Amino acid sequence: VIIPAIATPFLILLFRQASRNFPHEMLEAARLDGLNEVAIFFRIYMPTMRSTYAAAAVITFMAAWNNFLWPVTILRSEELYPVVLTVQRLMAYTMTFDYRNVVIAGTLLASIPTLVLFLLAQRVFVQGIASTGVKG
């Protein structure tokens, strides 16, 4: 269920644009220092692109966590349903009384992991924005 959310066209475009804006002078300096391509990727490219990886992780997690149609189509067992489908099922089971409070509580509980992930990645976002600022 999660694997199709990993290779979305948006993430491919995000990484492509971030790679195009990567300073080529850093790569040339690393090659002059004797690093091979694998070492350049792990020692220079990945640490510099941490904010892009953090953004991609948050976007992918939110897409997989909030996905509704794909799990309904693929999953056959209710035990495997994600939280969004469980909240929808709460609405179906509570039709005999005012279900709004139950659905709101379920939605609040469902949004907590996304909020925690964003708060954990917030430091990386701020560092990425601060490092790409224009220096005068």
Order of alpha helices (4+ residues) and beta strands (2+ residues): alpha-alpha-alpha-alpha-alpha-alpha-alpha-alpha
